[in-house]
Amino acid sequence: MEMTEDLIRNVIQQVLTQMGGGGPATNGSGPRPSGKDGVYPTADAAVQAAEAAFKAYRTRPLADRRKAVDCIRTICVEQAEELGRMELEETKIGRLDHKIGKLRDAIPRAPGVEYLRTDNWSGDDGITLTDYAPFGVIGAITPVTHSLPTLAGNAINMLAAGNTVVVNAHPSGAKVAAEGVRRFNRAIRKAIGLDDLITIIETPTLESAAALFDHRGVKLLVVTGGPAVARAALASKRRAVVAGPGNPPVVVDGTADLENAARSIVTGAAFDNNLLCIGEKQVFAVSEIFDRLMEAVGRHGGFRLNAEQIDALTRKAFALGDDKHYHVNKDLVGRDAAVLAKVAGVDVPKGTEIVFGETGADHLFVEHEQMMPFIPFVRVPDVDRAIELARSSEHGYGHTAILHSRDTSVMSRMGKVMDCTVFVVNGPSVAGLGLGGEGVLSFSIAGPTGEGVTTPLTFCRQRRTAVVGTMRFV
Ligand code: NAD
């Protein structure tokens, strides 16, 4: 048998693992195991551990990156049920079937090492390569809406690119995030003998997030969350990839396939009880097809509320704050359609995916990113008015917009007007993340800073190497 470098490394590692340490896989290229499985009490301790891990990780071949990424994917798929349940029990928002689906079906679509590439020019003067190299330690802030899926998706992209990562999770999803980090680290240690490629602050707070923002050891920030944290990241001294809020509108015109439009709207808006930042939040439909569309939504799992029921729900779903602005009632965010219906004063049949109803264009449910499976439908005279209202309801986030139309000129018009990071035509919003549409998946869609749906290349520095006068082979 040929003794390849990989084979020797595996044998040494197996011996070390059997000796109980699982420690360094090669001659001194891995730090001693910390025994923490990546979970640290402070931002500083978590960054220091990730820095030590990066020193070792950067010496490793791409094959080891592949193995590390595979560990994360495998755990997400094989333990989806247990981890999904854990996430729902802790966060108390969303749906179990979709929490499981996000780990089991979505995470494997997050791109890994295979996505990396080298660009090159070759000519009379030699060859010039552009390689995609790691930054080092990345600081990641993750949302409560998909605590472990965001962490896992970020980690796959970032580790594939050769970085290590420190996570500050949302306090309400911190336990499942820490448990995921423990499991990922144990598996990665077993696979390649390295600890702490992913670290996490055990009890995250706004202070620990701020400490991560300012830490000298953090080379890049990746922030996924709502308006406050997006603003904080944009104001930070550190370079930040910012995946901020959205309020995705849907336009349905007179040429649309109404069955497909209704089914798609319900699929997207019901997904994890509308917690997805790309999920359908309000619909503008032309009057010519409005009533038929409403009937179709009713046939595809929607339950229609009347004006009185919508008023009752709205009174509970929003509260006027001291700042004289309305705020979404967090107790109703991500709750089941049946719960919202009850608040509206009605019982709905089992299997109801969303509740919906007709509202005006200036309704609170249209204006706010409600993250609830109640969808307001607004009747409009024509498609240009629909696009205009869609644009204004999106508040310039430039995040996601959805269109149902067979008219290609409407597709172009709306695409231009909305100017969004994700624009889905004739499908559910999730198709924009490769779920029922083409393309790779990420739970961090960086609109404000322009990286778009993040991939391993988002987390790389470009490095150019010019070799002059040689290395031209043709
Ligand atoms: P959130 O803004 O309340 O929290 C997000 C993260 O930021 C949490 O870890 C939180 O602890 C932290 N945080 C909040 N304020 C902070 C501050 N001032 N300084 C430092 N850290 C701070 O959001 P959420 O409720 O967890 O998630 C839902 C929001 O995130 C929605 O607005 C949704 O659109 C957005 N989101 C966007 C994407 C995307 O890819 N663009 C993905 C998921 C969620």
Residues whose N, C-alpha, C, O or C-beta is under 5 A from the ligand:
A	BS01	NAD	I141 T142 P143 V144 T145 N168 A169 H170 P171 L206 A209 T224 G225 G226 P227 A228 V229 A232 A243 G244 P245 G246 C277 F443 S444 I445
